[in-house]
Amino acid sequence: MANPRDRNQRMKSLFANVNADDLAKAVTPSPADAEKRRVGSVAVKSMDRAFVSIEDENRRLHDQLLSAESIVEIDPDNVVPSFISDRLDIEGDRAFDAFVEGIREAGQKLPILVRPLPGRPSHYQAAYGHRRLRACQILKRPIKAVVKDLSDEELIISQGIENAARLNLSFIEQALFALKLKERGYSRETISEALGRKEQKNVAYISFLTNAAAALPEDLIRRIGTAPSVGRPKWEKLGSLIRGRSLTRTQHETIEALSSKDAWAAADSNQRFALVLEALDDGARPEPGLSEVSLDDGSVVVAKRSANATTLILPEKRIPGLSAWLMERLPDLVREFRAGKKEGQSQDDP
């Protein structure tokens, strides 16, 4: 192996014939060459920036396209309603008739929101805008819509956003909508959001809604209509007149007779509610000679008197065995009654 001194001598011999000035010229570029190199470097950097800018713009446009909600026109007959409607039947409503005429004259101002139906090309399901949808179906004109992929929960939340914006669902429409969501297993928080009440944190109100709707037959609600002027207390009173969400035979006959009258046909939904409440409330009033005794557990014993007898109607389902116990004790009660009566008569004697 060569020692350091030998290596130093060899390096000197390699560069012995090199002129230092010529080497400096070769290393230092001329002003023209330096300018060329500077321009080339600037051009490369500028081109790099241009490519980055184009790439950023493409990415931005791509993101815009992905999030865009463009409005398209579709055949309204290819759109089915939401799987849970937040409105009662609208046809036959005078306000809806005026709404249709407004769209006929001025056109559809706001688009509806729909989602594609899987496996059915060019067919959709509406999230909101059902009145606009039905109006365009009646007028046989294309409907303007925003098409968006939505899950079931996203769909009902979208309905909630629309509800919060328009604030014109009646109490019973909200109640029926909330009950249907509850029956599908949605939480009170989700139902609250779907009704546009998320910011109010009024989750307890959902229980009032669902309880009110659960006490009433849905077909009776739909027969009455939206009743926008009727609030919770009156709907709850009507519900208290009905047992097990089902009309009795007498109540059913009463409603059928009521709805066949001219006054019913001429009435709006608020007036129809008043007619139904009055008819069922009158039917719930005790007949002459009929009295009721309320027990501690809320049960009621009904006594029906006539000239010759009194009939007791006992809450056997609520208090099983009461009638058997009463029959067994009846002889003792009669003796007690007679003894008390004789004692009273003796005290009255002089």
C-alpha positions in Angstrom: 0.0 0.0 0.0 1.4 3.5 -1.0 2.3 5.8 1.8 0.9 9.4 2.0 4.0 10.9 0.6 3.9 8.8 -2.5 0.2 9.6 -3.1 0.9 13.4 -2.8 3.7 13.1 -5.5 1.3 11.3 -7.9 -1.4 14.0 -7.5 1.1 16.7 -8.3 2.3 14.9 -11.4 -1.3 14.6 -12.7 -1.9 18.4 -12.6 1.7 19.4 -13.4 0.8 20.7 -16.9 -2.6 22.4 -16.0 -2.6 26.2 -16.3 -4.4 27.7 -13.3 -5.9 30.7 -15.3 -7.3 28.4 -18.0 -8.9 26.2 -15.3 -10.5 29.3 -13.7 -12.0 30.3 -17.1 -13.4 26.9 -17.5 -15.0 26.9 -14.1 -16.3 30.5 -14.2 -19.0 30.9 -16.9 -19.1 33.9 -19.2 -21.7 36.6 -18.6 -23.7 35.3 -21.6 -23.6 31.7 -20.4 -24.5 32.8 -16.9 -27.6 34.7 -18.2 -28.6 31.7 -20.3 -28.4 29.5 -17.2 -30.3 32.0 -15.1 -33.1 32.3 -17.7 -33.3 28.5 -18.0 -33.5 28.1 -14.3 -36.3 30.7 -14.1 -38.2 29.1 -16.9 -38.0 25.7 -15.2 -39.2 27.1 -11.9 -42.0 29.0 -13.7 -43.0 25.9 -15.5 -43.0 23.9 -12.2 -45.2 26.5 -10.6 -47.5 26.5 -13.6 -47.9 22.7 -13.4 -48.6 23.0 -9.6 -51.2 25.7 -10.3 -52.9 23.6 -12.9 -52.9 20.6 -10.7 -54.4 22.7 -7.8 -57.1 24.1 -10.1 -57.9 20.6 -11.4 -58.2 19.3 -7.9 -60.4 22.3 -6.9 -62.7 21.8 -9.9 -62.8 18.1 -9.2 -63.9 18.8 -5.6 -66.5 21.2 -6.8 -67.9 18.7 -9.2 -68.1 16.1 -6.5 -70.0 18.4 -4.2 -72.0 20.2 -6.8 -75.8 20.1 -6.5 -76.9 20.9 -10.0 -80.5 21.3 -10.8 -82.0 19.0 -13.4 -85.4 18.5 -14.9 -87.0 15.0 -14.5 -90.3 13.3 -15.2 -92.4 13.7 -12.0 -94.1 10.4 -12.7 -90.7 8.8 -12.1 -90.5 10.1 -8.5 -92.0 8.3 -5.6 -92.7 10.0 -2.2 -90.5 9.7 0.8 -90.8 6.4 2.8 -92.2 8.5 5.6 -94.5 11.4 4.6 -94.4 14.5 6.8 -97.7 15.8 5.3 -101.3 14.6 5.3 -103.2 14.2 2.1 -103.0 17.5 0.2 -105.5 17.0 -2.6 -108.9 18.5 -1.9 -107.2 21.2 0.3 -108.2 24.7 -1.0 -104.7 26.0 -0.2 -103.1 23.3 -2.3 -105.5 24.1 -5.2 -104.2 27.7 -5.0 -100.6 26.4 -4.8 -101.1 24.4 -8.1 -102.5 27.5 -9.8 -99.4 29.5 -8.6 -97.0 27.0 -10.2 -99.2 26.9 -13.4 -98.8 30.7 -13.7 -95.4 31.4 -12.4 -93.6 28.1 -12.7 -91.6 26.1 -10.1 -89.3 28.5 -8.2 -87.5 26.0 -5.9 -86.2 22.6 -6.7 -87.1 19.5 -4.8 -84.6 17.0 -3.3 -84.5 13.4 -4.6 -82.3 10.4 -4.3 -81.8 7.7 -7.1 -83.7 4.5 -6.6 -81.3 1.5 -6.8 -81.9 -0.8 -9.7 -84.3 1.7 -11.4 -82.5 4.0 -13.8 -84.1 7.5 -14.1 -86.3 6.8 -11.1 -86.1 8.7 -7.8 -87.5 9.1 -4.3 -88.3 12.5 -2.9 -86.9 13.7 0.3 -88.9 16.9 0.4 -91.0 19.0 -2.0 -94.0 16.7 -2.1 -96.5 19.5 -2.8 -94.3 20.7 -5.7 -94.0 17.2 -7.0 -97.7 16.5 -6.9 -98.4 19.9 -8.5 -96.1 19.1 -11.4 -97.7 15.7 -11.8 -101.1 17.3 -12.1 -99.8 19.9 -14.5 -97.9 17.3 -16.5 -94.7 19.3 -16.6 -91.1 18.3 -15.7 -90.0 19.0 -12.2 -86.8 20.7 -11.2 -84.8 18.6 -8.7 -81.5 18.2 -7.0 -80.3 14.6 -7.2 -78.2 13.4 -4.3 -77.3 10.0 -2.9 -78.8 9.9 0.6 -79.1 7.2 3.3 -82.5 6.8 5.0 -81.4 8.9 7.9 -79.9 11.6 5.7 -83.2 11.7 3.8 -85.3 12.3 6.9 -82.8 14.8 8.2 -83.1 16.7 4.9 -86.8 16.7 5.5 -86.1 18.3 8.8 -84.1 21.0 7.3 -86.9 21.8 5.0 -89.4 21.7 7.9 -87.3 24.2 9.9 -87.2 26.5 6.9 -90.9 26.6 6.2 -92.3 26.1 9.7 -95.8 25.3 8.5 -96.5 21.7 9.5 -99.5 21.5 11.8 -99.3 19.9 15.2 -101.0 16.7 14.1 -98.7 16.4 11.0 -95.6 16.7 13.2 -97.2 14.2 15.6 -97.9 11.6 13.0 -94.5 12.0 11.3 -92.8 11.6 14.7 -94.8 8.5 15.5 -93.9 6.8 12.2 -90.2 7.5 12.8 -90.5 6.1 16.3 -92.1 3.0 15.0 -89.2 2.6 12.6 -86.8 2.6 15.6 -85.3 6.1 15.3 -84.2 7.8 18.5 -85.9 10.9 19.9 -82.8 12.9 19.1 -83.0 11.9 15.4 -86.7 12.5 15.3 -86.1 15.9 16.9 -83.6 16.8 14.2 -85.9 15.5 11.5 -88.6 17.9 12.7 -86.1 20.8 12.7 -85.9 21.0 16.5 -82.3 20.1 17.0 -81.1 23.5 18.1 -84.0 23.8 20.5 -82.9 20.7 22.4 -86.6 20.0 22.9 -86.4 16.3 22.9 -89.1 15.9 25.5 -91.6 17.5 23.1 -91.2 14.4 20.9 -92.9 12.3 23.5 -95.9 14.7 23.6 -96.1 14.4 19.8 -95.9 10.6 19.6 -98.3 10.1 22.5 -100.9 12.3 20.9 -100.7 10.5 17.6 -100.7 7.1 19.2 -104.0 7.7 20.8 -105.8 8.4 17.5 -106.7 6.2 14.5 -104.7 7.3 11.5 -107.6 7.1 9.2 -109.6 9.5 11.4 -106.6 12.0 11.4 -106.5 11.8 7.6 -110.3 12.3 7.4 -110.1 15.4 9.5 -106.9 16.8 7.8 -104.1 19.1 8.9 -106.3 21.3 11.2 -103.5 24.0 11.4 -105.3 26.0 14.0 -105.8 23.0 16.4 -103.0 22.5 18.9 -101.9 19.8 21.3 -104.6 20.2 24.1 -107.6 19.7 21.7 -106.0 16.7 19.9 -105.2 15.2 23.3 -108.8 15.7 24.4 -110.0 14.0 21.2 -107.6 11.1 21.9 -109.0 10.7 25.5 -112.4 9.9 24.0 -111.0 6.9 22.0 -109.8 3.7 23.6 -107.0 1.6 22.1 -106.6 3.8 19.0 -109.8 2.3 17.6 -113.3 3.7 17.3 -116.1 1.8 18.9 -118.9 0.7 16.6 -121.1 3.6 17.8 -118.2 6.1 17.3 -117.6 4.8 13.8 -121.3 5.1 12.9 -121.3 8.6 14.3 -118.3 9.7 12.2 -119.7 8.1 9.0 -123.0 9.9 9.5 -121.2 13.2 10.2 -119.0 13.0 7.1 -121.9 12.4 4.8 -123.5 15.7 5.7 -123.3 18.8 3.6 -121.8 20.7 6.5 -118.8 18.3 6.4 -118.2 18.8 2.7 -118.3 22.6 3.1 -116.0 22.6 6.1 -112.2 23.1 6.2 -110.0 20.9 8.3 -110.2 23.1 11.4 -114.0 23.0 11.3 -114.0 19.2 10.6 -112.0 18.7 13.8 -114.5 20.8 15.8 -117.4 18.7 14.3 -115.7 15.4 15.2 -114.7 16.5 18.7 -118.3 17.7 19.5 -119.9 14.5 18.1 -117.6 12.1 20.1 -117.7 14.3 23.2 -121.5 14.2 23.2 -121.4 10.5 22.7 -119.1 10.1 25.7 -121.4 11.9 28.1 -123.3 9.7 30.5 -126.8 8.8 29.6 -129.6 9.8 32.0 -129.6 7.4 34.9 -125.9 6.5 34.3 -123.3 7.3 36.9 -119.7 6.5 37.3 -117.5 5.8 40.4 -113.7 6.4 40.0 -111.5 4.1 41.9 -108.0 4.8 43.3 -106.2 3.1 40.4 -108.1 5.0 37.8 -110.6 2.3 37.1 -114.3 3.2 36.8 -117.4 1.4 37.9 -120.4 2.3 35.9 -123.9 2.1 37.4 -126.9 2.2 35.0 -130.3 2.7 36.8 -133.8 2.1 35.6 -137.1 2.1 37.3 -136.8 -1.6 38.2 -133.1 -2.4 38.5 -129.5 -1.1 38.6 -126.8 -2.6 36.5 -123.2 -2.5 37.6 -120.4 -2.6 35.0 -117.2 -3.6 36.8 -113.6 -3.2 35.4 -112.9 -7.0 35.4 -109.8 -6.7 33.3 -108.3 -4.0 35.6 -109.4 -5.7 38.8 -109.7 -9.5 38.1 -111.9 -11.3 40.5 -113.8 -8.3 41.7 -117.2 -9.4 40.4 -116.7 -12.9 42.1 -115.7 -11.3 45.4 -118.7 -8.9 45.2 -121.1 -11.7 44.6 -119.7 -13.7 47.5 -120.0 -10.7 49.8 -123.3 -9.5 48.5 -125.5 -11.3 51.2 -123.5 -9.8 54.0 -123.7 -6.3 52.4 -127.4 -6.6 52.0 -127.8 -7.6 55.7 -125.5 -4.7 56.7 -127.6 -2.4 54.5 -130.9 -3.5 56.0 -129.6 -3.4 59.6 -128.4 0.2 59.1 -131.7 1.1 57.6 -133.6 -0.3 60.6 -131.3 1.5 63.0 -131.9 4.7 61.2 -135.7 4.2 61.4 -135.6 3.5 65.1 -133.7 6.7 65.8 -136.3 8.6 63.9 -139.1 7.3 66.1 -140.3 9.6 69.0 
